[in-house]
Amino acid sequence: MFKVQTAMAIAPWWPDIDDNDILISVEVDKHGQVSTTNERYEAKNVNPVSMHGLDKRGRRELGQSYSNAGQFPNTFLMNQSFEMTLVPFTDEIYNVETDR
């Protein structure tokens, strides 16, 4: 038997997080080096949260393009919400290096 632990999380817009990405909890020392690694999580059901802005007349702005705008140019990614599933300590994911 095993127990699945999941939690909801919110991350900034960068870097992009996709389903099945590994999230590693680390502690960083005062020199910016990773001193301790902790749990590892798997991201699931990632949902990017965007800001759907309107122009002064209440319409979507059309006719321009931005690199990360999506369908409308005034839609910008603000953050990402997702589920984090705790990976069991016996999994080989714990062999992933964190010093890069």
C-alpha positions as CSV (number, residue, x, y, z in Angstrom):
1,M,0.0,0.0,0.0
2,F,1.0,3.6,-0.6
3,K,-0.4,7.0,0.2
4,V,-0.7,9.7,-2.5
5,Q,-0.3,13.2,-1.2
6,T,-1.4,16.1,-3.4
7,A,-1.5,19.8,-2.8
8,M,-2.4,22.8,-4.9
9,A,0.4,25.3,-5.8
10,I,0.8,28.6,-7.5
11,A,4.0,29.5,-9.4
12,P,5.1,32.7,-11.3
13,W,4.7,32.9,-15.0
14,W,8.3,31.8,-15.6
15,P,9.7,29.2,-16.0
16,D,7.0,27.3,-17.8
17,I,5.7,24.3,-15.8
18,D,4.1,21.4,-17.7
19,D,2.4,18.2,-16.6
20,N,4.8,15.6,-15.2
21,D,7.6,18.1,-14.5
22,I,9.7,17.4,-11.4
23,L,9.7,20.1,-8.7
24,I,12.5,19.7,-6.1
25,S,12.4,21.5,-2.8
26,V,15.9,22.8,-1.9
27,E,17.6,25.0,0.6
28,V,20.1,27.6,-0.7
29,D,23.0,28.9,1.4
30,K,24.1,32.6,1.5
31,H,26.4,32.0,-1.4
32,G,23.6,30.9,-3.7
33,Q,24.6,27.2,-3.7
34,V,22.2,24.3,-3.0
35,S,23.0,23.1,0.5
36,T,20.1,20.6,1.1
37,T,17.6,18.8,-1.1
38,N,14.2,17.8,0.3
39,E,11.1,16.3,-1.2
40,R,10.4,15.9,-4.9
41,Y,7.0,16.6,-6.4
42,E,5.4,15.9,-9.8
43,A,3.3,18.6,-11.3
44,K,-0.1,17.6,-12.7
45,N,-3.0,19.5,-14.2
46,V,-1.1,22.7,-14.9
47,N,-3.3,25.6,-15.6
48,P,-1.8,28.9,-16.8
49,V,-3.6,31.9,-15.4
50,S,-3.7,34.9,-17.8
51,M,-4.9,38.5,-17.6
52,H,-7.6,39.2,-20.2
53,G,-7.4,42.9,-20.5
54,L,-9.7,45.2,-22.5
55,D,-9.1,48.5,-24.2
56,K,-10.7,51.7,-23.0
57,R,-13.9,51.0,-25.0
58,G,-14.3,47.5,-23.4
59,R,-13.1,45.6,-26.5
60,R,-10.3,43.2,-26.9
61,E,-7.2,44.7,-28.7
62,L,-6.7,43.2,-32.1
63,G,-4.2,43.7,-34.9
64,Q,-1.0,43.5,-32.9
65,S,1.1,40.5,-31.9
66,Y,3.2,39.7,-28.8
67,S,5.4,36.7,-28.4
68,N,3.6,35.2,-25.4
69,A,0.2,36.7,-26.0
70,G,-1.8,33.7,-27.2
71,Q,-5.0,34.4,-29.2
72,F,-5.4,38.1,-28.2
73,P,-2.5,40.5,-27.9
74,N,-3.7,41.8,-24.5
75,T,-3.7,38.4,-22.9
76,F,-0.6,38.0,-20.7
77,L,0.3,35.0,-18.5
78,M,0.3,36.0,-14.9
79,N,1.0,32.8,-13.0
80,Q,0.4,29.0,-13.1
81,S,-1.6,26.9,-10.8
82,F,-1.2,23.1,-10.6
83,E,-1.4,20.1,-8.3
84,M,1.8,18.8,-6.7
85,T,2.0,15.1,-6.0
86,L,4.6,13.9,-3.5
87,V,7.0,11.4,-5.0
88,P,7.8,8.4,-2.7
89,F,11.3,8.5,-1.3
90,T,12.1,5.1,-2.9
91,D,11.6,6.5,-6.4
92,E,14.6,6.9,-8.7
93,I,13.7,10.6,-9.2
94,Y,15.6,11.2,-6.0
95,N,18.8,10.5,-8.0
96,V,18.3,13.6,-10.2
97,E,21.2,16.1,-9.7
98,T,20.4,19.6,-8.4
99,D,23.8,21.2,-8.9
100,R,23.2,22.5,-12.4
